[in-house]
Amino acid sequence: MVALTATDGHSFDAWEAGSSESPFALIVVQEIFGLTDHIRNVCNDFAAEGFHVLAPAVFDRAKAGVVLPYSQAGVTEGLELRSQIPSDKTLVDIVACAKALRDAGHKKVGIIGFCWGGLLAWLTATRTHDVDAAISWYGGGIGNHVETAPHCPVELHFGGEDSSIPHTEVQKIRDARPEVEEYVYDDAGHGFGCPERASFNRDARDLAWSRSVDFLKTHLA
């Protein structure tokens, strides 16, 4: 864990994997559950693929050191914490990660987010110019923010059986932003990429992972 400071003076923790010697740079944005073991494992897996990774503890603006269980109680507490943090403040923390990676010598920086982090990855791509490629896994609410075109290549991954992100929203994004790569995994639900959740779908996870790694390496080279 490392400490970073945003431009508004807010200090926050971030999980770091890889190093400045890694050929690629990436920001990983958490789910609604905080910097869980799963998210840290995702960071470490990307580091093994050649990425220097930072994952900001975006809940730190409301409460430090938050790691919630993958349960309904965890969802409820996570949503309460999320409601205390304006999204523009969360983007300030993400931008601070991008700056830290560039200061470490990386010319290009990517971002990937899961669940809430998937929406934040989209907002980073549309509201800032601080990333060069963006990926969202089952990011809910993106359909409410399609009026602005992303400033970089974007790839989206959705579960076809995700009850929290309706097919109408996925289609809305496709209609509004045909330039965005979009994949739907028919038998997968929300959170299909997390082994700690009942919805884990290994086949969908493995395919989405390979597509994500290829996409990032292509656009961050």
Phi, psi and chi 1 to 4 in degrees:
 res  aa     phi    psi   chi1   chi2   chi3   chi4
   1 MET       -  134.7 -159.2   73.4   80.6      -
   2 VAL  -122.8  160.0  -63.2      -      -      -
   3 ALA  -105.1  133.3      -      -      -      -
   4 LEU  -126.6  159.7  -62.3  176.0      -      -
   5 THR  -126.9  128.5  -57.5      -      -      -
   6 ALA   -81.3  169.4      -      -      -      -
   7 THR   -66.0  -20.0   53.7      -      -      -
   8 ASP   -91.5    9.0   63.8   -5.8      -      -
   9 GLY    91.6   -5.3      -      -      -      -
  10 HIS   -71.0  127.6  168.2   65.6      -      -
  11 SER   -99.2  137.3  -65.4      -      -      -
  12 PHE  -146.9  160.0   61.9   96.1      -      -
  13 ASP   -86.8  156.7  -74.2  -23.8      -      -
  14 ALA  -147.6  141.4      -      -      -      -
  15 TRP   -84.4  128.5 -177.5 -101.2      -      -
  16 GLU  -114.2  136.7 -176.8  177.5   30.7      -
  17 ALA  -138.2  151.7      -      -      -      -
  18 GLY    75.3 -166.7      -      -      -      -
  19 SER  -153.8  177.4   73.1      -      -      -
  20 SER   -63.1  -16.9   59.1      -      -      -
  21 GLU   -80.2  -13.0  -58.2  -57.4  -45.7      -
  22 SER   -66.3  144.4  -56.1      -      -      -
  23 PRO   -73.1  -20.7   20.8  -30.2      -      -
  24 PHE  -125.9  158.2  -52.8  100.9      -      -
  25 ALA  -127.4  140.5      -      -      -      -
  26 LEU  -150.2  139.2 -178.6   66.7      -      -
  27 ILE  -101.8  128.8  -57.5  162.3      -      -
  28 VAL  -108.7  125.9  171.4      -      -      -
  29 VAL  -110.4  129.3 -167.8      -      -      -
  30 GLN   -63.6  164.9   64.3  178.2   58.3      -
  31 GLU   -78.4 -168.9  -51.3  151.6  -61.3      -
  32 ILE   -73.0   -1.6 -158.5   71.8      -      -
  33 PHE  -101.7    1.3  -55.3   98.7      -      -
  34 GLY    92.0 -165.1      -      -      -      -
  35 LEU   -84.1   72.4  -69.9 -175.7      -      -
  36 THR   -71.2  170.2   59.9      -      -      -
  37 ASP   -57.8  -36.8  -72.9  -16.2      -      -
  38 HIS   -61.0  -47.6  164.1   60.1      -      -
  39 ILE   -64.7  -38.7  -68.3  -61.2      -      -
  40 ARG   -65.7  -37.6  -62.4 -178.9 -167.6 -161.8
  41 ASN   -64.9  -38.4  -72.6  -23.2      -      -
  42 VAL   -59.0  -45.2  167.6      -      -      -
  43 CYS   -59.9  -45.4  -64.9      -      -      -
  44 ASN   -65.9  -35.6  -63.3  -22.1      -      -
  45 ASP   -66.0  -40.0  -72.0  -15.3      -      -
  46 PHE   -66.6  -37.0  -89.8  114.3      -      -
  47 ALA   -60.4  -38.1      -      -      -      -
  48 ALA   -67.0  -21.3      -      -      -      -
  49 GLU   -89.6    1.4  -67.6  -80.9   -1.0      -
  50 GLY   103.3   20.6      -      -      -      -
  51 PHE  -107.4  140.5  -69.0   84.3      -      -
  52 HIS   -90.8  116.7 -177.0 -167.2      -      -
  53 VAL  -117.5  138.5 -176.2      -      -      -
  54 LEU  -127.1  132.0  -73.5  173.5      -      -
  55 ALA  -121.9  105.4      -      -      -      -
  56 PRO   -70.9  142.0   27.7  -35.2      -      -
  57 ALA   -83.2   83.7      -      -      -      -
  58 VAL   -70.1  -16.7  -67.7      -      -      -
  59 PHE   -74.5  -12.1  -82.8  149.9      -      -
  60 ASP   -57.8  -25.2  -84.1   10.2      -      -
  61 ARG   -67.3  -22.3  -74.2 -171.8  178.2  -94.8
  62 ALA  -105.7  -41.2      -      -      -      -
  63 LYS  -161.7  130.8 -176.9 -180.0  177.9 -179.2
  64 ALA   -79.8  150.3      -      -      -      -
  65 GLY    68.2   30.5      -      -      -      -
  66 VAL   -79.3  123.9  173.9      -      -      -
  67 VAL  -136.5  116.4  177.1      -      -      -
  68 LEU  -108.0  153.5  -57.9  174.3      -      -
  69 PRO   -73.7  153.6   27.6  -35.1      -      -
  70 TYR   -80.5   77.9  -73.2  101.8      -      -
  71 SER  -150.5  171.5   64.8      -      -      -
  72 GLN   -62.6  -36.1 -172.3   53.5   52.1      -
  73 ALA   -63.2  -38.7      -      -      -      -
  74 GLY   -64.8  -40.9      -      -      -      -
  75 VAL   -61.7  -45.9  171.6      -      -      -
  76 THR   -60.8  -45.9  -60.1      -      -      -
  77 GLU   -67.6  -38.7 -174.8  174.0   -7.7      -
  78 GLY   -63.3  -42.0      -      -      -      -
  79 LEU   -65.3  -35.8  -69.4  172.9      -      -
  80 GLU   -65.0  -44.5  170.8   59.3   27.6      -
  81 LEU   -64.3  -42.9  -70.1  166.8      -      -
  82 ARG   -58.3  -38.5  170.9 -179.4  169.8  173.9
  83 SER   -66.1  -17.1   71.0      -      -      -
  84 GLN   -87.5   -6.0  -60.0  173.9   33.8      -
  85 ILE  -122.2  112.7  -48.7  168.3      -      -
  86 PRO   -59.9  140.7  -19.3   31.1      -      -
  87 SER   -60.8  -30.4   60.1      -      -      -
  88 ASP   -67.4  -29.6   61.0  -26.5      -      -
  89 LYS   -70.9  -37.7  -69.5  -64.8 -174.4 -178.7
  90 THR   -63.0  -39.7  -54.4      -      -      -
  91 LEU   -64.1  -32.2  -64.6 -173.2      -      -
  92 VAL   -61.1  -39.6  170.4      -      -      -
  93 ASP   -68.3  -39.5  -62.4  -16.7      -      -
  94 ILE   -64.7  -42.2  -69.0  171.4      -      -
  95 VAL   -62.8  -35.6  168.3      -      -      -
  96 ALA   -62.8  -36.0      -      -      -      -
  97 CYS   -66.1  -42.0  -71.3      -      -      -
  98 ALA   -60.5  -43.0      -      -      -      -
  99 LYS   -63.5  -41.0 -177.8 -180.0 -174.8  -58.0
 100 ALA   -63.3  -39.0      -      -      -      -
 101 LEU   -69.3  -39.6  -70.3  167.4      -      -
 102 ARG   -67.4  -39.2  -67.0 -175.2 -164.8  -80.9
 103 ASP   -63.0  -25.4  -72.0  -12.4      -      -
 104 ALA   -78.5   -4.0      -      -      -      -
 105 GLY   112.1    1.5      -      -      -      -
 106 HIS   -85.4  130.8  -58.0  -72.6      -      -
 107 LYS   -81.7  -29.1  -66.7 -178.1  178.9  179.5
 108 LYS  -126.6  147.8  -68.5 -174.3  176.0 -177.1
 109 VAL  -133.9  133.1  176.7      -      -      -
 110 GLY  -107.1  170.8      -      -      -      -
 111 ILE  -141.6  141.1 -174.8  170.1      -      -
 112 ILE  -137.3  135.7 -174.3  170.1      -      -
 113 GLY  -134.2  153.5      -      -      -      -
 114 PHE  -122.4  131.8  -56.8   83.1      -      -
 115 CYS    61.0 -122.9 -175.9      -      -      -
 116 TRP   -53.4  -41.1  176.5   34.0      -      -
 117 GLY   -62.6  -26.9      -      -      -      -
 118 GLY   -66.0  -40.6      -      -      -      -
 119 LEU   -64.3  -42.5  171.5   61.5      -      -
 120 LEU   -64.2  -34.6  -67.3  173.4      -      -
 121 ALA   -63.4  -41.7      -      -      -      -
 122 TRP   -62.7  -45.6  174.5  -94.6      -      -
 123 LEU   -64.6  -35.5  -65.1  179.1      -      -
 124 THR   -63.7  -38.5  -57.8      -      -      -
 125 ALA   -72.6  -26.9      -      -      -      -
 126 THR   -99.6  -25.5   55.9      -      -      -
 127 ARG  -109.0   -8.9  -63.4 -176.1 -179.7 -179.6
 128 THR  -131.4  170.2   83.5      -      -      -
 129 HIS  -118.1   31.2  -70.8   79.2      -      -
 130 ASP   -99.0   -2.7  -68.1  -88.2      -      -
 131 VAL  -128.2  156.1  -66.5      -      -      -
 132 ASP  -108.7   -6.5  -59.0  -78.7      -      -
 133 ALA  -164.5  144.4      -      -      -      -
 134 ALA  -139.1  141.6      -      -      -      -
 135 ILE  -133.5  138.4  -61.6  176.5      -      -
 136 SER  -123.0  131.5  167.0      -      -      -
 137 TRP  -107.7  121.7  -76.9   35.9      -      -
 138 TYR    39.2   52.3   33.1   86.1      -      -
 139 GLY   -83.4  113.7      -      -      -      -
 140 GLY   -82.3  143.2      -      -      -      -
 141 GLY    93.5   -2.2      -      -      -      -
 142 ILE   -60.9  -34.5  -68.6  175.1      -      -
 143 GLY   -59.8  -18.8      -      -      -      -
 144 ASN   -86.0   -0.8  -62.2  -36.8      -      -
 145 HIS  -136.5   45.3  -57.7  -81.1      -      -
 146 VAL  -101.9    2.9  -67.4      -      -      -
 147 GLU   -71.2  -23.5   67.8  -78.8   -5.7      -
 148 THR  -106.3  130.0  -57.3      -      -      -
 149 ALA   -72.6  142.2      -      -      -      -
 150 PRO   -66.5  150.9   19.2  -28.0      -      -
 151 HIS   -91.9    5.4  -58.7  119.4      -      -
 152 CYS  -151.5  168.3   64.6      -      -      -
 153 PRO   -60.6  139.9  -22.3   33.4      -      -
 154 VAL  -132.6  142.1  175.3      -      -      -
 155 GLU  -128.8  131.2 -174.5  177.0   83.3      -
 156 LEU  -118.2  141.3  -53.9  178.3      -      -
 157 HIS  -127.5  126.5  -59.5  -92.8      -      -
 158 PHE  -130.2  152.3  -64.5  104.4      -      -
 159 GLY   -91.3  130.8      -      -      -      -
 160 GLY   -65.2  -21.5      -      -      -      -
 161 GLU  -107.0   22.4  -59.8  -61.4  -40.0      -
 162 ASP   -79.2  107.7 -170.6  -23.5      -      -
 163 SER   -73.4  -16.0   59.1      -      -      -
 164 SER   -91.3  -13.3   64.2      -      -      -
 165 ILE  -125.9   98.0  -55.5  174.7      -      -
 166 PRO   -66.6  156.8   22.4  -31.6      -      -
 167 HIS   -59.6  -29.8  -69.3  -87.1      -      -
 168 THR   -64.6  -34.4   51.4      -      -      -
 169 GLU   -70.3  -42.2  179.7  171.3   -6.6      -
 170 VAL   -60.5  -41.7  175.0      -      -      -
 171 GLN   -68.2  -35.8 -172.1   61.0   47.9      -
 172 LYS   -61.2  -43.0  179.7 -179.4  179.6 -178.7
 173 ILE   -63.7  -44.4  -59.0  166.0      -      -
 174 ARG   -61.3  -40.6 -175.3  177.4  -70.0  121.2
 175 ASP   -69.5  -40.4  -68.6  -18.1      -      -
 176 ALA   -79.1  -32.4      -      -      -      -
 177 ARG  -131.1   69.9  -64.7  -68.2  158.8 -154.4
 178 PRO   -65.0  -16.3   23.3  -34.1      -      -
 179 GLU   -76.5  -11.7   73.3  -84.9   18.6      -
 180 VAL   -87.5  131.6  171.4      -      -      -
 181 GLU   -70.8  131.1  -71.4 -172.1   37.6      -
 182 GLU  -136.6  128.9 -166.0  174.1  -68.7      -
 183 TYR  -123.6  137.4  -63.9  101.3      -      -
 184 VAL  -122.1  129.3  177.3      -      -      -
 185 TYR  -104.0  108.4  -57.0   86.1      -      -
 186 ASP   -54.1  -44.2  -69.6  -19.0      -      -
 187 ASP   -96.9   13.5  -61.7  -36.3      -      -
 188 ALA  -105.0  143.5      -      -      -      -
 189 GLY  -104.9 -169.9      -      -      -      -
 190 HIS   -66.8  136.3 -168.0   75.2      -      -
 191 GLY    76.1   24.3      -      -      -      -
 192 PHE   -62.6  -15.3   66.2   78.6      -      -
 193 GLY   -91.2   -0.8      -      -      -      -
 194 CYS  -106.7  114.7  177.0      -      -      -
 195 PRO   -63.4  -17.3  -20.7   32.3      -      -
 196 GLU   -86.3   -0.5  -62.3 -179.9   39.2      -
 197 ARG  -111.4  149.9  -57.0  176.9   75.5  164.5
 198 ALA   -62.6  -23.6      -      -      -      -
 199 SER   -83.4    1.7   56.6      -      -      -
 200 PHE   -54.9  131.1  178.1   58.3      -      -
 201 ASN  -130.1  103.7 -177.6  -47.9      -      -
 202 ARG   -61.9  -41.6 -177.2  172.9  -61.3  -81.4
 203 ASP   -62.7  -46.0  -70.8  -17.7      -      -
 204 ALA   -65.2  -41.3      -      -      -      -
 205 ARG   -61.6  -46.3 -176.2  -93.5 -179.1 -163.9
 206 ASP   -64.5  -39.7  -71.3   -9.6      -      -
 207 LEU   -69.7  -43.9 -178.2   53.2      -      -
 208 ALA   -64.1  -36.7      -      -      -      -
 209 TRP   -63.9  -48.4  175.8  -95.7      -      -
 210 SER   -63.6  -39.9   64.0      -      -      -
 211 ARG   -63.7  -39.9  -74.6  170.3  168.1  164.8
 212 SER   -67.0  -45.0  -63.3      -      -      -
 213 VAL   -62.6  -44.1  170.6      -      -      -
 214 ASP   -62.6  -43.5  -71.1  -13.1      -      -
 215 PHE   -60.9  -48.1  179.3   85.8      -      -
 216 LEU   -64.9  -45.0  -70.4  166.9      -      -
 217 LYS   -64.2  -34.2  -71.6 -175.2  175.5 -179.1
 218 THR   -65.4  -44.9  -65.0      -      -      -
 219 HIS   -91.6  -10.6  -65.6  -70.2      -      -
 220 LEU  -105.7   -0.5  -60.0  179.7      -      -
 221 ALA   -65.6      -      -      -      -      -
